[in-house]
Amino acid sequence: DGVRTIAEKLRVMVETSRLDLDPVPLQVTVSIGATGVKKEDDLETLVRRADGLMYQSKHAGCNRVTSG
């Protein structure tokens, strides 16, 4: 739950930020896969899980957090 809260704060920060470029401002959004480390994880399983969650966010419509 804490990981999701942090990821959601990051998502909102990105969404509400902009870079004032001439002639139009640049605004972006982000899709985040958020997960915590499990006892049985190694680096590969952790990154694979986070990557899968990030793609779930993208497929669900972007600019969102999926945690697990």
Protein Blocks (a to p, Z undefined) as FASTA:
>chain_A
ZZmmmmmmmmmmmmmgccdddfbdcddddddddddddfklcfklmmmmmmmmmmmmmmnn
gaiaddZZ
